Structure formats: structure tokens, C-alpha cells
Amino acid sequence: MESRITRRAALAAAALMFVTVSPAHAAPAWSPNPGTDGLKAFEGIEVDRGNKFPERKGKYIVVEGDHYRFNIWKNDRDTTGGGDRQRTESKGMVTNGSALKLKNGETWVISYEMYMPSSLHGTSKFTHIFQTKTPKTNGGPWTTLSLSRSGSTETIRARAFSTSGAPDIASTNLAPLRDKWVTVEWTITPGASGTVGFVLRNGTGANAPIAVQGKRSGVRIPDEGDYIRPKWGIYRSVESASSDILDTYINFRNYTATKK
């Protein structure tokens, strides 16, 4: 009897040791604090690049408490596209002074919460609120989170934008997701034929209901010898209906990026 008890105790101790030393979930490689990191959390920002509105300097991307607010005005114009578009965007992820670089074959999970007001509309042309690109070649956008309109219906679409046919990874109605904080999670494995997963929760926290999710392989998202860099903000064509191009904004908070 004693030997059985001894063996059981030894097995229990071994099991406890295994649990104790098992690795925890990887800590985020990027988790900026707006209040202390400010715009240094990003590699850079792209706003009023033609200096058309110098009085708006410092007003395009601002810290408000626990979040970043990205403002855009209907008369903003970007220097690209011959005056047919506008942008207020941040690019890249910086931690400890260095940019995080998503490389072919690696798998990264990028998550954040966002707030889309009722003044931010889906449009018949492009409106992107997230993009992935390759800096060295300006390749992409490889994937986007886009706000679209077809008639009176507005949708939010995670798209494999540079893949043949620009297919949706996931898509759902935009209206129920406005004027509240929602949660976005991307799982990205870059490559010429990469994989992208997308989850959008209608609310915050792990128990918030999933509004839409999807996963697609064969996605063109190559680092092209450089790296993949995400962008956040509002990048939109002004050739949509003028009733959809309003002064507006989008908020982001609780950014994380974790390499799996």
C-alpha cells in the first residue's frame, strides 16, 4: 500500500511540475499606451501630406484618454490619386524604438478595439479603415478592412484586396456596429500564398458576441524581401456620393500584436 501511495504522490508531483513549467501564452510584442507612447507607437503618420490645411496640424491623430482619435474633414485631399482621395492614417508598430516586422511564414495576431460613429459611412468607392502593405515596394494593400455601400445597405468587409477577385474574408452589416466599441482580431501569415483569419466582435471582452468571422488561404500578402506593415485610420475616395463624405473620425484603443 505504501508503494502505491508513493507512486501516486510522485506522479502527482510530476504533473504539478509539468503544469508549473509549461509556457504561458506569449506576451504581446506590441501593446502601446496612448497616454505615454503617443504617436511614437507608430512608424509614422500620413495626414495632409500636401500641407493644404496647416491650421489642422496636430489635430488629425490625437490622444483622448485611453484611445487614439483619427479625424478627417470632407475637404481633405491626399497628394496621391490626382485629388480623388483623402487619408488620415498611422502606419506600423513600434516598441522600444524599433519597428515590428511581419515576415513571410510567420504568424501574427493583431487585435484592437475600434469605435465607428454614425458619421463614418460605407461608400460606393473605397473606404479603408485598415490596410496591410509592404513599405519597400509600396506593395498592396494586400488586405483591407473596408466600409462599403450598395444602395442603402452598408457593410464592413475584411478583404483579400490584392488576391485575384479581391474576395471577402468576412463581411457583415455595418449598422449594428456603429456608435459602440467593437473588437477586431486578425491572424496573419504573410506569403505569396498566405493565410488570413478575421474575427469581429460586437462589443469588447472575450465574451462579446461574434458579429462575423472568416478565414482564407491563398491570400497574396508577400513581404517582397521587406516586411508587412499594418495601417489604421480612414483612407477613402471622395468620388462616392457627397452625402457619404462627411467630417468624421474613428477611434482605436487596446492595440496588441503577438507573434505565435
Buried (B, 14 or more C-beta within 10 A) or exposed (E): EEEEEEEEEEEEEEEEEEEEEEEEEEEBBBBBEBEEBBBEBBBBBBBBEEEEBEEBEEBBBBBEEEBBBBBBBEEBBBBEEEEEBBBBBBBBBBBEEEBBBBBBEBBBBBBBBBBBBEEBBBBBBBBBBBBBBBBEEEBBBBBBBBBBBEEEEBBBBBBBBBBEEEBBBBBBEBEEBBEEBBBBBBBBBBBEEBBBBBBBBBBBEEEBEEBBBBEBEBBBBBBBEBBBBBBBBBBBBBBBEEEBBBEBBBBBBBBBBBBE
